């Protein structure tokens, strides 16, 4: 099977793959990364989410793996 992925934006509705499962939204990916990082580092999930969503991030030019 061949899957194609498009760039995920924060306002994009979930897209569906061929098997009917929803692709994760950027918001859910950010929440998962923030939550995992918070568990490992003891930082606040909310603080980490805010930093990941910041427009001035030094990694802003990078896209998510599913993009």
N, C-alpha and C positions, 0 to 999 in steps of 0.2 A: 504494500500500500504506500502511496505517496501522499505526504501531508505537506501543505504549504502554510506558512505562518506569515501574518502581517504584523507590522509594528503595532504594539499595544499601547494605547493611550489611557490616561486615567478616566476618560469619559466614554470609552468604548464599551458597548454592551458585549457580554460574553459571546464568542463565536462557537460553533459546534464543529467537531471533527466528524469524520465519516462514521465512527462507531457511536455517535450520539452523545458523547460526553462533552460537557462544557470545557472550554479552554479556561484556565485561570485568568482572572483579570489582574492588571498591574497592581491594583489596590490590595488584592488578596496575597499576591506574591510579596509585596512590601510588608504587609502585616505578618506573614510567615517568617520572613527574614528578620524583622524587628523582634518578634517573639522569641525566636531561636537565639538570637544574639543576646537578648535580655536575660535569658536563662543562663547562658554561658558567662556573661559578664556582670550580672547583678544590676544593670542599668534599667531605667524605666522603658517599657515598651512604647509608651506615647512619645517620649523624648526621641527614641531611635526612629520611630515612624516619621516624626517631623523632620529629622535630619535627612532621612532617605528621600523624602518628598521635596526637600528644599530645591528651589530653582537654581541656587548658586553652588550646587554640588560640584566637586571637582571631577566627578565621574558622569556628569550629565550627558556627555556625548556617547556613552556606552548604552546599548540597548539590552533588554532582557534576553536570556537564552532562547526563549520561545519566539522572539521577534524575527 
